Amino acid sequence: MELRERYEEDLFLVRGALAWTALIAFCAALLLLPRAAPGYLLFTLSLIAVNSIIAVGLNLLVGYTGQISLGHAGFVAIGAYTAGLVMTKVPWPEPLMAWGVSWLAALSAAGLVAAAFGFLVGVPALRLTGPYLTIATLGFGIAIHQVLTNWDRLSGGRTGLFLPKLLFGPWRLGERQLYYVAIILAGLLVWVAFNLVRSHVGRAFVAIRDSDIAAEVMGVNLTVYKTLAFAVSAAYAGIGGAMLAFILGYLEPQLFTLFESIYYFSMIVIGGLGTVPGSILGAALLTVLPQQLAALKQWLPLVYGGTIVLVMAIEPRGLYGRWMKIKLWFKAWPF
Amino acid sequence: MSLSQQIAQFIASGFVNGTIYALLGLGLVAIHSVTRVVNVAQGEFAAFGALLAASLLAQGFPLWPALAIAVAASAILGGGVHRVAIRPARQASALVLLIITIAVHLALKGILLLLWGTNPYSLPPFSAGPPVRIASAVLIRQSLWVIGITALVLIILYLFFTRTIRGKSLRACAVNPTAARLVGIRVERMGTLAWVIAGALGGLAGVLITPLALATYDMGLILGLKGFVGAVVVGMASYPWTVAACIAFGIVESLGAGLISSNYRDAIAFTALIVVLLWRALSTLRIGLIISEEAAQE
């Protein structure tokens, strides 16, 4: 173990030449990939980026703050439909549309509206814990799905909502450009999450998770930080939802059912609760796996369920926890 | 139909649905009071019982043996889930146990999907005959079976919990597991028994509702949730109040669906739930408690 002597050394997010090389290589690979990769691979990677955004946000809430949300697809839906409505219903003047203001505004609006809903859901969370909160968030997710299904004039109902192509100056954003937008957005939000969890805010979240009474005694304002956790998490979900809407170009309520909420939940449990890299690992795995197992679609619920039970029994810290153990073992080798 | 007749009809059908939710809610309370687990997979027992009964009937079994076998199999499934998934992790935190039951829900749903596919199945009503008029509401006969059998089960449960050693042991485990162990009760075994009871109650709910509504592999979650609503509203602690709350919830849901919009059935139901939860939380707050597992354990 290397020794950290100064506070500044402790602040570095990426430590050591090897880690820097790996990070730069990874980013370079992501940026250069579109030159070589076929379309469906880019599409998959864009989806991984979107799911990573959502999973990181959910992990901030569940893994760090200890507040279970089983209604996260509701926040994703709110973000996606906000983006869709801002794109289609707002009469954008031609130059603004041409220079991408419309979809950038849609993206921000999605985050803000979802955050507002997150705040609203967070208010009951001040008074509800454990199963009561779980069931309240679950009810929220179901309510959002039903409203979207039945309120035709808002959401297009079952027929769906089509989004126009995104424009940026002279370019029409196709698969490749959307991939870049998704990757950069995901990178940015992951970086924010990394810094958030190392700041006093993240420490307050963890303190609430470990014991909310103790946290309050230590001076953590539960009202502020619990609603903040919900709002931040919902904002991530909303931005992820907006990005999903851009990538798919089409929205329907069936994209945001209870199963999706559990699907996002599975990502962070399998990846590792309370870790940012774990969320990304879980998102990547659970995006690729269903695609590869498309022929075995019927097996998916069983596979997800069985995997979570196994993860909980064998490695409660998830894939990332296992990776850390392996790393530690090699570092300490031959002891 | 006049409005008052309609309302009577909604209340009657809500009452019937409420009794179904009550069976599931009772199972949840049994599990939670003994093993401190919130069982998200409770509704899957109902789906399993219903689908198994339908298949047995299709195989040529007579109705009543098929129902009995289905309920017994659900009971075994309940005990099996406890042994395989819950017991190995019994030292884990409430959060982990909750995650495990969510996973069990997914896994069971997956198994049901593999075995029965996505087709809906149905059961015939337990007895044929024209609908019955009660006051100004019309009830089909199956509804009376639902209410009658549930009432019978409640009486049996009451006798079991108050008159038998085993039932009293279960209650002892719920009140204080350590003290129960000290007087020689096998708390682990009682946990399995609670899950067996919950499985049987779930399976029973499934076979009772299937003649009224079709059974599908994914019917479980919503059913279980609605039982959960009733149980949670009264704090996951009391059996009779759970039944009352589930029936009240069924009636509210039915009135909301009937008078406002049936498209928003679940949305209305769950919004009502959030309101009740908050109201309960605020009223307990006044006497210095937050609704939490600690409060439920008292």
Interface residues (C-beta under 8 A of the other chain):
Chain A: G66 I68 L70 P124 R127 L128 T129 G130 P131 Y132 T134 I135 A136 L138 G139 F140 I142 A143 Q146 V147 T149 N150 L258 I262 F265 S266 V269 Q298 W299 L300 P301 L302 V303 Y304 G305 G306 T307 I308 V309 M312 A313 P316
Chain B: V38 A85 P88 A89 A92 A94 L95 V96 L98 I99 I100 I102 A103 V104 H105 L106 A107 L108 K109 G110 I111 L113 L114 L221 L225 F228 V229 V232 M236 S261 N263 Y264 R265 D266 A267 A269 F270 T271 L273 I274 L277 L278 A281 L282 L285 I290 I291 S292 E293
